[in-house]
Amino acid sequence: MTPRLGIGLAVGVLAVVAATLAPGCDESAGGDAFERELITSWVQGYARPTHAALVGDAEALSARAAVFCAAPTAATLTEARDAWQQARGRWSQLAPLRFGPASAFPARLGSNIDFGVLRAEAVVDVLAGDGPLTAADVAAAGAAARGLPAIEALLYPEDDALAAFAATPRRCAYLTAAAEDLVTLTAALAAAWGPYGDAMIAGAAPFEGRDDVVDMMVAELGFTLEVLRKEHLARPLGLTTDGQAQPGKVISAASGRSLQNVRDALDGVSILVRGDAEREVLGLVRLARVAERPDLVQTLSEQLQAADAALAAVGVPLTEALSADRAAVEDAFAALGSLQRTLQTDLPQALGASIGFGGGDGD
């Protein structure tokens, strides 16, 4: 599993930042020079190496899938599942970077890597086919039939997995082809962060200077929380419809990884907000306009911890918790909402950016 970054430990780190970074300190003095350093750390310390690691995870998954299909045992199945878990966790940590190369047309690499809630019929249609099945065939089947959700569905069937693979030999052909396709997708995304990262650092097109890059990142952090709340919690809770639980809307339901996905994404948010010394990533709290607001820094610290703790407190897979402990899921939803409001109101105000809620989210 992708190592967690320990959001709980961020409280002490952010408190130190709040107490020690006063206006006028060189590292938080703001201005174009520091913004360049800040953005460079995001690109070189976070975006590029994490996307490169994702490629490695996809390659490991492809290799483990091949080993499993050559010798399908409980042990090799566990190894393939562990490799999928690693890749899924890494992808979730990249949640704040679903812009630029991830969303650009026509490739739409992000949605091809992760379509969201599984559309089982798309996977069933591919399994029902005949003849050879290659990575190109999987790609041609469309976004809903490829990427991490499709691979999850193959590795985590409702019934006995080994029996499912034995009963349908094409299942292994699909698994190995989809894993190979995932390597291609992640490699293309990592490569695209070369020129796109250079543009971010320079504040060049499509950006209108480095202030624009910083403002965009703040907006993306808020949007990330919107997506986590709406797609991962609100829809399953039924809050976007009639209030009745919708287990069919749970992302990563088959593996039981739904809430861990959210926690991993929260780690990614934490990296950009508070920084990460080991990765040499500077956080937004290092900007003078934020550092001179110790109350805001402390609030971010407490809300990051509270959101992570609330997610951890659910204790069982989300599909079970919707009925067994709905109150805990609603608490997590509320905790993420508090963090979202700070990211979309207080933080932009401190930076002088006009970024707010969209579509009524954050209620």
NUFINU-833502 format. One record per residue (C-alpha): residue number from 1; x, z, y. Coordinates in steps of 0.1 Angstrom, whole numbers, plus 5000, padded with zeros to 4 digits. Each point is the difference from the previous one (the first is absolute). Example, Ala and Ser with C-alpha at 12.3 -4.5 7.8 and 13.67 -1.06 7.14 Angstrom:
+-----+------+------+------+
| num |    u |    w |    v |
+-----+------+------+------+
|   1 | 5123 | 5078 | 4955 |
|   2 | 5014 | 4993 | 5034 |
+-----+------+------+------+
This chain:
+-----+------+------+------+
| num |    u |    w |    v |
+-----+------+------+------+
|   1 | 5000 | 5000 | 5000 |
|   2 | 5012 | 4992 | 5035 |
|   3 | 5016 | 5032 | 5014 |
|   4 | 4979 | 5017 | 5025 |
|   5 | 5015 | 5008 | 5034 |
|   6 | 4985 | 5035 | 5003 |
|   7 | 4976 | 4999 | 5029 |
|   8 | 4997 | 5038 | 4998 |
|   9 | 5037 | 5002 | 5010 |
|  10 | 4993 | 4979 | 5031 |
|  11 | 4984 | 5030 | 5017 |
|  12 | 5033 | 5017 | 5004 |
|  13 | 5018 | 4968 | 5010 |
|  14 | 4974 | 4990 | 5026 |
|  15 | 5000 | 5035 | 5014 |
|  16 | 5037 | 4998 | 5005 |
|  17 | 4996 | 4966 | 5017 |
|  18 | 4973 | 5014 | 5023 |
|  19 | 5022 | 5030 | 5009 |
|  20 | 5033 | 4982 | 5005 |
|  21 | 4992 | 4965 | 5014 |
|  22 | 4995 | 5005 | 5037 |
|  23 | 4995 | 4972 | 5026 |
|  24 | 5033 | 4985 | 5009 |
|  25 | 5017 | 5004 | 4966 |
|  26 | 5019 | 4969 | 4992 |
|  27 | 4983 | 4994 | 4966 |
|  28 | 4965 | 5003 | 5015 |
|  29 | 5005 | 4987 | 5035 |
|  30 | 4979 | 4969 | 4994 |
|  31 | 5007 | 4967 | 5016 |
|  32 | 5009 | 4967 | 4984 |
|  33 | 5033 | 5013 | 4984 |
|  34 | 4984 | 5028 | 4981 |
|  35 | 4970 | 4978 | 4991 |
|  36 | 5024 | 4975 | 4984 |
|  37 | 5017 | 5028 | 4980 |
|  38 | 4966 | 5013 | 4990 |
|  39 | 4987 | 4966 | 4988 |
|  40 | 5033 | 4992 | 4983 |
|  41 | 4996 | 5032 | 4980 |
|  42 | 4965 | 4990 | 4990 |
|  43 | 5011 | 4966 | 4988 |
|  44 | 5034 | 5008 | 4985 |
|  45 | 4993 | 5035 | 4987 |
|  46 | 4964 | 4996 | 4988 |
|  47 | 4985 | 4965 | 4999 |
|  48 | 5028 | 4980 | 4985 |
|  49 | 5014 | 5025 | 4975 |
|  50 | 4965 | 5011 | 4988 |
|  51 | 4989 | 4964 | 4995 |
|  52 | 5032 | 4993 | 4982 |
|  53 | 4994 | 5030 | 4977 |
|  54 | 4965 | 4987 | 4994 |
|  55 | 5015 | 4968 | 4987 |
|  56 | 5021 | 5021 | 4976 |
|  57 | 4970 | 5019 | 4989 |
|  58 | 4981 | 4967 | 4993 |
|  59 | 5030 | 4987 | 4980 |
|  60 | 5001 | 5032 | 4980 |
|  61 | 4963 | 4997 | 4993 |
|  62 | 5004 | 4964 | 4989 |
|  63 | 5028 | 5011 | 4976 |
|  64 | 4980 | 5029 | 4986 |
|  65 | 4970 | 4978 | 4995 |
|  66 | 5021 | 4976 | 4980 |
|  67 | 5014 | 5028 | 4979 |
|  68 | 4966 | 5013 | 4993 |
|  69 | 4985 | 4967 | 4990 |
|  70 | 5030 | 4994 | 4977 |
|  71 | 4995 | 5034 | 4983 |
|  72 | 4966 | 5016 | 5010 |
|  73 | 5003 | 5037 | 4993 |
|  74 | 4988 | 5031 | 5018 |
|  75 | 5035 | 5005 | 5013 |
|  76 | 5004 | 4965 | 5014 |
|  77 | 4965 | 5002 | 5015 |
|  78 | 5009 | 5032 | 5018 |
|  79 | 5032 | 4983 | 5014 |
|  80 | 4980 | 4971 | 5013 |
|  81 | 4974 | 5023 | 5016 |
|  82 | 5028 | 5021 | 5016 |
|  83 | 5015 | 4968 | 5014 |
|  84 | 4966 | 4990 | 5014 |
|  85 | 4995 | 5035 | 5015 |
|  86 | 5034 | 4997 | 5017 |
|  87 | 4992 | 4966 | 5015 |
|  88 | 4965 | 5012 | 5011 |
|  89 | 5015 | 5031 | 5017 |
|  90 | 5026 | 4980 | 5019 |
|  91 | 4973 | 4975 | 5012 |
|  92 | 4979 | 5029 | 5012 |
|  93 | 5029 | 5014 | 5020 |
|  94 | 5001 | 4967 | 5018 |
|  95 | 4964 | 5003 | 5011 |
|  96 | 5009 | 5002 | 5038 |
|  97 | 5017 | 4966 | 4997 |
|  98 | 4970 | 4979 | 4990 |
|  99 | 5005 | 4977 | 5030 |
| 100 | 5023 | 4971 | 5007 |
| 101 | 5013 | 4985 | 4967 |
| 102 | 4974 | 5020 | 4979 |
| 103 | 4970 | 4985 | 5018 |
| 104 | 5013 | 4966 | 5013 |
| 105 | 4982 | 4968 | 4990 |
| 106 | 5001 | 4981 | 4978 |
| 107 | 5019 | 5022 | 4975 |
| 108 | 4980 | 5032 | 5006 |
| 109 | 5027 | 5018 | 4979 |
| 110 | 4985 | 5034 | 5005 |
| 111 | 4966 | 4993 | 4986 |
| 112 | 5015 | 4980 | 4971 |
| 113 | 5021 | 5030 | 4991 |
| 114 | 4971 | 5024 | 5004 |
| 115 | 4965 | 4987 | 5002 |
| 116 | 4985 | 5035 | 5002 |
| 117 | 4972 | 5011 | 4978 |
| 118 | 5003 | 4982 | 4966 |
| 119 | 4976 | 4971 | 4994 |
| 120 | 4998 | 5003 | 4962 |
| 121 | 4983 | 4967 | 4996 |
| 122 | 5030 | 4982 | 5014 |
| 123 | 5023 | 5015 | 4974 |
| 124 | 4974 | 4994 | 4972 |
| 125 | 4998 | 4963 | 5010 |
| 126 | 5038 | 4996 | 4996 |
| 127 | 4999 | 5018 | 4967 |
| 128 | 4972 | 4978 | 4987 |
| 129 | 5021 | 4968 | 5005 |
| 130 | 5021 | 4983 | 4975 |
| 131 | 5033 | 4982 | 4999 |
| 132 | 5033 | 5011 | 5016 |
| 133 | 4999 | 5025 | 5029 |
| 134 | 5028 | 4999 | 5025 |
| 135 | 5007 | 5018 | 5033 |
| 136 | 4989 | 4968 | 5017 |
| 137 | 4967 | 5001 | 4981 |
| 138 | 4995 | 5036 | 5011 |
| 139 | 5007 | 4991 | 5036 |
| 140 | 4975 | 4972 | 4998 |
| 141 | 4973 | 5023 | 4987 |
| 142 | 4998 | 5016 | 5035 |
| 143 | 5008 | 5033 | 5016 |
| 144 | 4975 | 5021 | 4980 |
| 145 | 5016 | 4989 | 4968 |
| 146 | 5036 | 5008 | 5009 |
| 147 | 5022 | 5028 | 5014 |
| 148 | 5000 | 5037 | 4994 |
| 149 | 4962 | 5005 | 4994 |
| 150 | 4999 | 4973 | 4973 |
| 151 | 5031 | 5014 | 4983 |
| 152 | 4985 | 5035 | 5001 |
| 153 | 4968 | 4987 | 4983 |
| 154 | 5021 | 4985 | 4972 |
| 155 | 5021 | 5031 | 4995 |
| 156 | 4971 | 5025 | 5003 |
| 157 | 4969 | 4986 | 4982 |
| 158 | 4970 | 5022 | 4995 |
| 159 | 5006 | 5002 | 4963 |
| 160 | 5032 | 5005 | 4979 |
| 161 | 5027 | 4979 | 5017 |
| 162 | 5020 | 4991 | 4969 |
| 163 | 4968 | 4989 | 4982 |
| 164 | 4990 | 4979 | 5031 |
| 165 | 5033 | 4982 | 4999 |
| 166 | 4999 | 4995 | 4963 |
| 167 | 4964 | 4986 | 5001 |
| 168 | 5008 | 4975 | 5028 |
| 169 | 5035 | 4985 | 4998 |
| 170 | 4994 | 4982 | 5033 |
| 171 | 5000 | 5034 | 5017 |
| 172 | 5038 | 5002 | 4996 |
| 173 | 5005 | 4965 | 5012 |
| 174 | 4979 | 5009 | 5031 |
| 175 | 5020 | 5033 | 5005 |
| 176 | 5034 | 4983 | 4999 |
| 177 | 4989 | 4971 | 5021 |
| 178 | 4984 | 5023 | 5026 |
| 179 | 5031 | 5022 | 5001 |
| 180 | 5022 | 4969 | 5006 |
| 181 | 4976 | 4988 | 5027 |
| 182 | 5003 | 5035 | 5016 |
| 183 | 5038 | 4996 | 5001 |
| 184 | 4996 | 4967 | 5019 |
| 185 | 4975 | 5015 | 5025 |
| 186 | 5021 | 5030 | 5008 |
| 187 | 5032 | 4980 | 5003 |
| 188 | 4983 | 4976 | 5025 |
| 189 | 4987 | 5030 | 5020 |
| 190 | 5035 | 5016 | 5001 |
| 191 | 5016 | 4967 | 5010 |
| 192 | 4975 | 4996 | 5029 |
| 193 | 5011 | 5033 | 5014 |
| 194 | 5033 | 4985 | 5009 |
| 195 | 4989 | 4978 | 5029 |
| 196 | 4970 | 5021 | 5008 |
| 197 | 5021 | 5032 | 5002 |
| 198 | 5024 | 4982 | 5023 |
| 199 | 4971 | 4991 | 5023 |
| 200 | 4989 | 5036 | 5001 |
| 201 | 5035 | 5013 | 5009 |
| 202 | 5004 | 4974 | 5027 |
| 203 | 4964 | 5003 | 5013 |
| 204 | 4997 | 4963 | 4996 |
| 205 | 4971 | 4978 | 4991 |
| 206 | 4974 | 5008 | 4988 |
| 207 | 5007 | 5031 | 5020 |
| 208 | 5001 | 5003 | 5038 |
| 209 | 5029 | 5024 | 5001 |
| 210 | 5009 | 5032 | 4982 |
| 211 | 4973 | 5020 | 5017 |
| 212 | 4976 | 4977 | 4983 |
| 213 | 5016 | 5007 | 4966 |
| 214 | 4997 | 5038 | 5005 |
| 215 | 4963 | 4996 | 5011 |
| 216 | 4993 | 4979 | 4970 |
| 217 | 5015 | 5026 | 4976 |
| 218 | 4979 | 5027 | 5016 |
| 219 | 4969 | 4979 | 4995 |
| 220 | 5010 | 4992 | 4964 |
| 221 | 5004 | 5037 | 4993 |
| 222 | 4965 | 5007 | 5012 |
| 223 | 4987 | 4970 | 4981 |
| 224 | 5017 | 5012 | 4968 |
| 225 | 4981 | 5033 | 5002 |
| 226 | 4967 | 4980 | 5006 |
| 227 | 5006 | 4980 | 4968 |
| 228 | 5010 | 5031 | 4980 |
| 229 | 4968 | 5018 | 5011 |
| 230 | 4976 | 4971 | 4997 |
| 231 | 5012 | 4981 | 4970 |
| 232 | 5015 | 5028 | 4979 |
| 233 | 4975 | 5028 | 5008 |
| 234 | 4970 | 4991 | 5021 |
| 235 | 4988 | 4971 | 4977 |
| 236 | 5003 | 5020 | 4968 |
| 237 | 4982 | 5029 | 5016 |
| 238 | 4973 | 4976 | 5010 |
| 239 | 5004 | 5009 | 5037 |
| 240 | 4999 | 4963 | 5009 |
| 241 | 4966 | 4995 | 4982 |
| 242 | 4974 | 5025 | 4989 |
| 243 | 5022 | 5031 | 4995 |
| 244 | 4999 | 4997 | 4962 |
| 245 | 5033 | 5000 | 4982 |
| 246 | 5013 | 4965 | 4991 |
| 247 | 5026 | 5004 | 4972 |
| 248 | 5002 | 4962 | 4997 |
| 249 | 5016 | 5000 | 5035 |
| 250 | 5030 | 5022 | 4990 |
| 251 | 5033 | 4982 | 5004 |
| 252 | 5024 | 5005 | 4970 |
| 253 | 4972 | 5016 | 4980 |
| 254 | 5013 | 4989 | 4966 |
| 255 | 5034 | 5018 | 5004 |
| 256 | 4985 | 5030 | 5018 |
| 257 | 5025 | 4994 | 5028 |
| 258 | 4975 | 4997 | 5029 |
| 259 | 5009 | 5031 | 5019 |
| 260 | 5037 | 4997 | 4993 |
| 261 | 4999 | 4966 | 5017 |
| 262 | 4986 | 5016 | 5031 |
| 263 | 5027 | 5028 | 4999 |
| 264 | 5028 | 4973 | 4996 |
| 265 | 4985 | 4981 | 5030 |
| 266 | 5000 | 5032 | 5020 |
| 267 | 5038 | 5003 | 4992 |
| 268 | 5005 | 4966 | 5016 |
| 269 | 4981 | 5011 | 5031 |
| 270 | 5022 | 5032 | 5001 |
| 271 | 5032 | 4980 | 4999 |
| 272 | 4990 | 4980 | 5031 |
| 273 | 4986 | 5030 | 5019 |
| 274 | 5026 | 5027 | 4993 |
| 275 | 5030 | 4979 | 4988 |
| 276 | 5021 | 5004 | 4968 |
| 277 | 5036 | 5012 | 5004 |
| 278 | 5010 | 4988 | 4965 |
| 279 | 4987 | 4965 | 5007 |
| 280 | 5013 | 5001 | 5036 |
| 281 | 4966 | 4993 | 5013 |
| 282 | 4990 | 5013 | 5034 |
| 283 | 4965 | 5012 | 5006 |
| 284 | 4976 | 4994 | 5028 |
| 285 | 5004 | 5036 | 5009 |
| 286 | 5035 | 4992 | 5013 |
| 287 | 4986 | 4980 | 5029 |
| 288 | 5002 | 5021 | 5032 |
| 289 | 4963 | 4994 | 5008 |
| 290 | 4991 | 5017 | 4967 |
| 291 | 5028 | 5025 | 4998 |
| 292 | 4990 | 5015 | 5033 |
| 293 | 4967 | 5008 | 4985 |
| 294 | 5009 | 5027 | 4975 |
| 295 | 4963 | 5007 | 4995 |
| 296 | 4995 | 4965 | 4988 |
| 297 | 5030 | 5001 | 4977 |
| 298 | 4988 | 5033 | 4985 |
| 299 | 4965 | 4986 | 4995 |
| 300 | 5014 | 4969 | 4982 |
| 301 | 5021 | 5024 | 4978 |
| 302 | 4970 | 5022 | 4991 |
| 303 | 4977 | 4971 | 4994 |
| 304 | 5024 | 4981 | 4977 |
| 305 | 5004 | 5031 | 4979 |
| 306 | 4962 | 5008 | 5000 |
| 307 | 4991 | 4965 | 4989 |
| 308 | 5025 | 5000 | 4972 |
| 309 | 4990 | 5035 | 4989 |
| 310 | 4963 | 4990 | 5000 |
| 311 | 5007 | 4970 | 4978 |
| 312 | 5020 | 5021 | 4976 |
| 313 | 4972 | 5026 | 4998 |
| 314 | 4976 | 4975 | 4985 |
| 315 | 5018 | 5006 | 4967 |
| 316 | 4982 | 4974 | 4978 |
| 317 | 4998 | 4962 | 5001 |
| 318 | 4977 | 4988 | 5028 |
| 319 | 4975 | 4984 | 4976 |
| 320 | 4995 | 5035 | 4986 |
| 321 | 5002 | 5019 | 5033 |
| 322 | 4971 | 4979 | 5015 |
| 323 | 4976 | 5021 | 4979 |
| 324 | 5021 | 5029 | 4988 |
| 325 | 5015 | 5010 | 5034 |
| 326 | 4985 | 4979 | 5027 |
| 327 | 5006 | 5027 | 5026 |
| 328 | 5038 | 4998 | 4995 |
| 329 | 4999 | 4962 | 5004 |
| 330 | 4980 | 5004 | 5032 |
| 331 | 5025 | 5026 | 5012 |
| 332 | 5028 | 4974 | 4995 |
| 333 | 4980 | 4974 | 5018 |
| 334 | 4996 | 5024 | 5030 |
| 335 | 5037 | 5009 | 5000 |
| 336 | 5010 | 4963 | 5001 |
| 337 | 4974 | 4996 | 5028 |
| 338 | 5017 | 5026 | 5021 |
| 339 | 5034 | 4983 | 4996 |
| 340 | 4984 | 4966 | 5007 |
| 341 | 4985 | 5012 | 5033 |
| 342 | 5034 | 5014 | 5011 |
| 343 | 5017 | 4967 | 4991 |
| 344 | 4974 | 4979 | 5018 |
| 345 | 4994 | 5021 | 5031 |
| 346 | 5026 | 5027 | 5008 |
| 347 | 5031 | 4980 | 4989 |
| 348 | 4991 | 4968 | 5018 |
| 349 | 4991 | 5020 | 5032 |
| 350 | 5034 | 5017 | 4999 |
| 351 | 5017 | 4966 | 4997 |
| 352 | 4978 | 4984 | 5026 |
| 353 | 4985 | 4975 | 4975 |
| 354 | 4963 | 4991 | 5000 |
| 355 | 4992 | 5003 | 4963 |
| 356 | 4969 | 5016 | 4987 |
| 357 | 4975 | 5001 | 4971 |
| 358 | 4986 | 4969 | 4986 |
| 359 | 4965 | 4995 | 4985 |
| 360 | 4989 | 5036 | 5003 |
| 361 | 5026 | 5013 | 4976 |
| 362 | 5014 | 5034 | 5004 |
| 363 | 4967 | 5018 | 5002 |
+-----+------+------+------+
